[in-house]
Amino acid sequence: MLRGIVTGAIEQEVEIDRQLEGVMTERWSGHRMPQLMRALLRAAAYEFIYHPQTPPKVILSEYTTIAAAFL
């Protein structure tokens, strides 16, 4: 599953970034974000968009936990 999410996020990077730009602020735009956090955000966005059967609470919990491990 993880491999599919990572591969899918990479394949859909341009589309995901386009959608994320619509909700990001100038202060937190993708180019200002640390690379690891940007990658996690893309993976989470991929799950939200392409795996709607996964509950949003689960996605948020998973990626929050992962991100916290790197802070």
N, CA, C and O atoms as CSV, one atom per row, in Angstrom:
chain,resi,resn,atom,element,x,y,z
A,1,MET,N,N,0.823,-1.201,0.000
A,1,MET,CA,C,0.000,0.000,0.000
A,1,MET,C,C,0.867,1.265,0.000
A,1,MET,O,O,0.623,2.190,-0.774
A,2,LEU,N,N,1.876,1.297,0.870
A,2,LEU,CA,C,2.730,2.485,0.950
A,2,LEU,C,C,3.439,2.745,-0.373
A,2,LEU,O,O,3.519,3.886,-0.829
A,3,ARG,N,N,3.948,1.693,-0.980
A,3,ARG,CA,C,4.631,1.848,-2.269
A,3,ARG,C,C,3.690,2.446,-3.307
A,3,ARG,O,O,4.093,3.306,-4.089
A,4,GLY,N,N,2.447,1.997,-3.317
A,4,GLY,CA,C,1.467,2.530,-4.259
A,4,GLY,C,C,1.165,3.996,-4.018
A,4,GLY,O,O,0.989,4.765,-4.963
A,5,ILE,N,N,1.105,4.384,-2.752
A,5,ILE,CA,C,0.849,5.790,-2.414
A,5,ILE,C,C,2.016,6.655,-2.852
A,5,ILE,O,O,1.819,7.711,-3.454
A,6,VAL,N,N,3.231,6.216,-2.553
A,6,VAL,CA,C,4.414,6.990,-2.928
A,6,VAL,C,C,4.514,7.093,-4.448
A,6,VAL,O,O,4.735,8.176,-4.990
A,7,THR,N,N,4.351,5.971,-5.126
A,7,THR,CA,C,4.414,5.973,-6.593
A,7,THR,C,C,3.317,6.861,-7.182
A,7,THR,O,O,3.569,7.647,-8.094
A,8,GLY,N,N,2.105,6.728,-6.655
A,8,GLY,CA,C,0.995,7.537,-7.149
A,8,GLY,C,C,1.214,9.022,-6.912
A,8,GLY,O,O,0.916,9.845,-7.777
A,9,ALA,N,N,1.734,9.362,-5.738
A,9,ALA,CA,C,1.991,10.771,-5.431
A,9,ALA,C,C,3.039,11.350,-6.370
A,9,ALA,O,O,2.939,12.504,-6.788
A,10,ILE,N,N,4.039,10.549,-6.698
A,10,ILE,CA,C,5.073,11.009,-7.642
A,10,ILE,C,C,4.476,11.170,-9.036
A,10,ILE,O,O,4.726,12.168,-9.712
A,11,GLU,N,N,3.697,10.196,-9.460
A,11,GLU,CA,C,3.093,10.257,-10.798
A,11,GLU,C,C,2.114,11.415,-10.938
A,11,GLU,O,O,1.984,11.992,-12.018
A,12,GLN,N,N,1.434,11.755,-9.866
A,12,GLN,CA,C,0.425,12.813,-9.903
A,12,GLN,C,C,0.920,14.125,-9.291
A,12,GLN,O,O,0.118,15.000,-8.965
A,13,GLU,N,N,2.227,14.260,-9.138
A,13,GLU,CA,C,2.819,15.417,-8.450
A,13,GLU,C,C,2.347,16.760,-8.998
A,13,GLU,O,O,2.003,17.655,-8.227
A,14,VAL,N,N,2.328,16.906,-10.302
A,14,VAL,CA,C,1.940,18.183,-10.912
A,14,VAL,C,C,0.486,18.516,-10.571
A,14,VAL,O,O,0.180,19.647,-10.193
A,15,GLU,N,N,-0.393,17.551,-10.702
A,15,GLU,CA,C,-1.812,17.774,-10.396
A,15,GLU,C,C,-2.013,18.032,-8.907
A,15,GLU,O,O,-2.780,18.919,-8.532
A,16,ILE,N,N,-1.339,17.276,-8.067
A,16,ILE,CA,C,-1.468,17.473,-6.615
A,16,ILE,C,C,-0.972,18.869,-6.242
A,16,ILE,O,O,-1.640,19.587,-5.498
A,17,ASP,N,N,0.192,19.254,-6.753
A,17,ASP,CA,C,0.725,20.585,-6.461
A,17,ASP,C,C,-0.221,21.685,-6.927
A,17,ASP,O,O,-0.388,22.697,-6.248
A,18,ARG,N,N,-0.835,21.483,-8.083
A,18,ARG,CA,C,-1.786,22.472,-8.600
A,18,ARG,C,C,-2.955,22.636,-7.638
A,18,ARG,O,O,-3.385,23.756,-7.362
A,19,GLN,N,N,-3.463,21.532,-7.133
A,19,GLN,CA,C,-4.589,21.602,-6.202
A,19,GLN,C,C,-4.167,22.178,-4.850
A,19,GLN,O,O,-4.919,22.931,-4.230
A,20,LEU,N,N,-2.977,21.825,-4.400
A,20,LEU,CA,C,-2.497,22.354,-3.119
A,20,LEU,C,C,-2.260,23.864,-3.175
A,20,LEU,O,O,-2.503,24.571,-2.197
A,21,GLU,N,N,-1.790,24.349,-4.314
A,21,GLU,CA,C,-1.556,25.787,-4.463
A,21,GLU,C,C,-2.832,26.588,-4.225
A,21,GLU,O,O,-2.786,27.727,-3.759
A,22,GLY,N,N,-3.961,25.983,-4.550
A,22,GLY,CA,C,-5.237,26.663,-4.359
A,22,GLY,C,C,-5.620,26.852,-2.900
A,22,GLY,O,O,-6.466,27.690,-2.585
A,23,VAL,N,N,-5.012,26.090,-2.012
A,23,VAL,CA,C,-5.362,26.190,-0.599
A,23,VAL,C,C,-4.213,26.665,0.283
A,23,VAL,O,O,-4.414,26.925,1.469
A,24,MET,N,N,-3.019,26.781,-0.275
A,24,MET,CA,C,-1.869,27.232,0.511
A,24,MET,C,C,-1.807,28.753,0.528
A,24,MET,O,O,-2.244,29.419,-0.411
A,25,THR,N,N,-1.268,29.276,1.586
A,25,THR,CA,C,-1.088,30.722,1.673
A,25,THR,C,C,0.299,31.076,1.147
A,25,THR,O,O,1.143,30.198,0.968
A,26,GLU,N,N,0.527,32.327,0.907
A,26,GLU,CA,C,1.837,32.806,0.458
A,26,GLU,C,C,2.915,32.400,1.459
A,26,GLU,O,O,4.015,31.998,1.078
A,27,ARG,N,N,2.584,32.510,2.731
A,27,ARG,CA,C,3.544,32.204,3.788
A,27,ARG,C,C,3.912,30.714,3.834
A,27,ARG,O,O,5.034,30.362,4.198
A,28,TRP,N,N,2.962,29.841,3.465
A,28,TRP,CA,C,3.206,28.404,3.494
A,28,TRP,C,C,3.102,27.791,2.109
A,28,TRP,O,O,2.540,26.708,1.951
A,29,SER,N,N,3.628,28.459,1.125
A,29,SER,CA,C,3.602,27.908,-0.226
A,29,SER,C,C,4.574,26.734,-0.310
A,29,SER,O,O,5.497,26.619,0.496
A,30,GLY,N,N,4.357,25.878,-1.279
A,30,GLY,CA,C,5.145,24.662,-1.415
A,30,GLY,C,C,6.640,24.872,-1.480
A,30,GLY,O,O,7.399,24.082,-0.918
A,31,HIS,N,N,7.080,25.923,-2.157
A,31,HIS,CA,C,8.522,26.134,-2.307
A,31,HIS,C,C,9.190,26.571,-1.007
A,31,HIS,O,O,10.409,26.456,-0.887
A,32,ARG,N,N,8.435,27.067,-0.033
A,32,ARG,CA,C,8.997,27.495,1.252
A,32,ARG,C,C,8.974,26.377,2.289
A,32,ARG,O,O,9.599,26.492,3.343
A,33,MET,N,N,8.269,25.320,1.997
A,33,MET,CA,C,8.101,24.222,2.924
A,33,MET,C,C,9.308,23.280,2.850
A,33,MET,O,O,9.837,23.052,1.762
A,34,PRO,N,N,9.751,22.730,3.985
A,34,PRO,CA,C,10.839,21.749,3.936
A,34,PRO,C,C,10.461,20.580,3.022
A,34,PRO,O,O,9.298,20.182,2.953
A,35,GLN,N,N,11.440,20.047,2.336
A,35,GLN,CA,C,11.203,19.016,1.328
A,35,GLN,C,C,10.467,17.798,1.894
A,35,GLN,O,O,9.571,17.262,1.242
A,36,LEU,N,N,10.830,17.364,3.078
A,36,LEU,CA,C,10.173,16.199,3.674
A,36,LEU,C,C,8.701,16.490,3.942
A,36,LEU,O,O,7.844,15.651,3.665
A,37,MET,N,N,8.405,17.655,4.473
A,37,MET,CA,C,7.009,18.002,4.756
A,37,MET,C,C,6.200,18.131,3.460
A,37,MET,O,O,5.028,17.757,3.409
A,38,ARG,N,N,6.832,18.655,2.435
A,38,ARG,CA,C,6.165,18.768,1.131
A,38,ARG,C,C,5.843,17.371,0.591
A,38,ARG,O,O,4.763,17.150,0.044
A,39,ALA,N,N,6.775,16.438,0.744
A,39,ALA,CA,C,6.543,15.070,0.280
A,39,ALA,C,C,5.413,14.407,1.070
A,39,ALA,O,O,4.574,13.716,0.492
A,40,LEU,N,N,5.392,14.615,2.384
A,40,LEU,CA,C,4.315,14.058,3.196
A,40,LEU,C,C,2.969,14.675,2.826
A,40,LEU,O,O,1.960,13.973,2.763
A,41,LEU,N,N,2.953,15.971,2.585
A,41,LEU,CA,C,1.718,16.646,2.191
A,41,LEU,C,C,1.208,16.105,0.857
A,41,LEU,O,O,0.008,15.889,0.688
A,42,ARG,N,N,2.115,15.887,-0.081
A,42,ARG,CA,C,1.713,15.331,-1.380
A,42,ARG,C,C,1.139,13.924,-1.218
A,42,ARG,O,O,0.129,13.586,-1.836
A,43,ALA,N,N,1.786,13.107,-0.386
A,43,ALA,CA,C,1.302,11.743,-0.175
A,43,ALA,C,C,-0.087,11.763,0.476
A,43,ALA,O,O,-0.976,11.011,0.077
A,44,ALA,N,N,-0.263,12.621,1.471
A,44,ALA,CA,C,-1.570,12.731,2.125
A,44,ALA,C,C,-2.623,13.217,1.131
A,44,ALA,O,O,-3.733,12.687,1.086
A,45,ALA,N,N,-2.272,14.221,0.339
A,45,ALA,CA,C,-3.206,14.736,-0.664
A,45,ALA,C,C,-3.559,13.651,-1.679
A,45,ALA,O,O,-4.711,13.541,-2.099
A,46,TYR,N,N,-2.573,12.856,-2.069
A,46,TYR,CA,C,-2.826,11.745,-2.993
A,46,TYR,C,C,-3.875,10.806,-2.393
A,46,TYR,O,O,-4.813,10.396,-3.077
A,47,GLU,N,N,-3.713,10.473,-1.125
A,47,GLU,CA,C,-4.690,9.585,-0.483
A,47,GLU,C,C,-6.074,10.222,-0.444
A,47,GLU,O,O,-7.067,9.554,-0.734
A,48,PHE,N,N,-6.154,11.502,-0.090
A,48,PHE,CA,C,-7.455,12.189,-0.059
A,48,PHE,C,C,-8.129,12.152,-1.428
A,48,PHE,O,O,-9.327,11.888,-1.529
A,49,ILE,N,N,-7.357,12.417,-2.473
A,49,ILE,CA,C,-7.926,12.537,-3.816
A,49,ILE,C,C,-8.202,11.184,-4.458
A,49,ILE,O,O,-9.280,10.969,-5.012
A,50,TYR,N,N,-7.240,10.273,-4.388
A,50,TYR,CA,C,-7.314,9.030,-5.156
A,50,TYR,C,C,-7.731,7.806,-4.341
A,50,TYR,O,O,-7.921,6.730,-4.908
A,51,HIS,N,N,-7.874,7.950,-3.038
A,51,HIS,CA,C,-8.338,6.845,-2.193
A,51,HIS,C,C,-9.460,7.349,-1.278
A,51,HIS,O,O,-9.307,7.365,-0.056
A,52,PRO,N,N,-10.578,7.755,-1.867
A,52,PRO,CA,C,-11.656,8.338,-1.063
A,52,PRO,C,C,-12.278,7.351,-0.075
A,52,PRO,O,O,-13.005,7.759,0.830
A,53,GLN,N,N,-12.000,6.063,-0.241
A,53,GLN,CA,C,-12.536,5.077,0.697
A,53,GLN,C,C,-11.817,5.120,2.051
A,53,GLN,O,O,-12.335,4.607,3.043
A,54,THR,N,N,-10.622,5.731,2.095
A,54,THR,CA,C,-9.904,5.871,3.360
A,54,THR,C,C,-10.489,7.061,4.114
A,54,THR,O,O,-10.539,8.169,3.581
A,55,PRO,N,N,-10.926,6.842,5.338
A,55,PRO,CA,C,-11.521,7.945,6.105
A,55,PRO,C,C,-10.522,9.097,6.306
A,55,PRO,O,O,-9.359,8.857,6.628
A,56,PRO,N,N,-10.972,10.330,6.118
A,56,PRO,CA,C,-10.078,11.483,6.298
A,56,PRO,C,C,-9.397,11.509,7.664
A,56,PRO,O,O,-8.235,11.902,7.764
A,57,LYS,N,N,-10.105,11.095,8.715
A,57,LYS,CA,C,-9.503,11.063,10.052
A,57,LYS,C,C,-8.276,10.160,10.081
A,57,LYS,O,O,-7.279,10.476,10.731
A,58,VAL,N,N,-8.352,9.048,9.381
A,58,VAL,CA,C,-7.239,8.100,9.347
A,58,VAL,C,C,-6.051,8.718,8.617
A,58,VAL,O,O,-4.915,8.619,9.081
A,59,ILE,N,N,-6.308,9.349,7.483
A,59,ILE,CA,C,-5.237,9.984,6.717
A,59,ILE,C,C,-4.560,11.063,7.553
A,59,ILE,O,O,-3.333,11.101,7.645
A,60,LEU,N,N,-5.347,11.931,8.155
A,60,LEU,CA,C,-4.780,13.000,8.978
A,60,LEU,C,C,-3.971,12.440,10.145
A,60,LEU,O,O,-2.885,12.937,10.446
A,61,SER,N,N,-4.485,11.432,10.783
A,61,SER,CA,C,-3.789,10.836,11.921
A,61,SER,C,C,-2.462,10.216,11.489
A,61,SER,O,O,-1.439,10.411,12.146
A,62,GLU,N,N,-2.480,9.469,10.386
A,62,GLU,CA,C,-1.258,8.817,9.896
A,62,GLU,C,C,-0.168,9.835,9.580
A,62,GLU,O,O,0.967,9.696,10.037
A,63,TYR,N,N,-0.508,10.845,8.807
A,63,TYR,CA,C,0.512,11.792,8.364
A,63,TYR,C,C,0.938,12.755,9.469
A,63,TYR,O,O,2.073,13.232,9.473
A,64,THR,N,N,0.042,13.041,10.397
A,64,THR,CA,C,0.433,13.854,11.547
A,64,THR,C,C,1.456,13.109,12.401
A,64,THR,O,O,2.435,13.693,12.869
A,65,THR,N,N,1.218,11.824,12.596
A,65,THR,CA,C,2.133,10.987,13.363
A,65,THR,C,C,3.500,10.897,12.682
A,65,THR,O,O,4.535,11.021,13.337
A,66,ILE,N,N,3.496,10.681,11.379
A,66,ILE,CA,C,4.754,10.592,10.628
A,66,ILE,C,C,5.511,11.911,10.712
A,66,ILE,O,O,6.708,11.926,10.999
A,67,ALA,N,N,4.816,13.016,10.462
A,67,ALA,CA,C,5.475,14.324,10.488
A,67,ALA,C,C,6.042,14.630,11.874
A,67,ALA,O,O,7.143,15.168,11.986
A,68,ALA,N,N,5.304,14.295,12.922
A,68,ALA,CA,C,5.765,14.561,14.285
A,68,ALA,C,C,7.046,13.796,14.605
A,68,ALA,O,O,7.858,14.260,15.404
A,69,ALA,N,N,7.228,12.661,14.007
A,69,ALA,CA,C,8.434,11.863,14.237
A,69,ALA,C,C,9.679,12.569,13.700
A,69,ALA,O,O,10.791,12.289,14.146
A,70,PHE,N,N,9.499,13.472,12.756
A,70,PHE,CA,C,10.638,14.170,12.144
A,70,PHE,C,C,10.859,15.574,12.693
A,70,PHE,O,O,11.804,16.251,12.290
A,71,LEU,N,N,10.010,16.015,13.598
A,71,LEU,CA,C,10.151,17.366,14.154
A,71,LEU,C,C,11.055,17.373,15.369
A,71,LEU,O,O,11.284,18.428,15.962
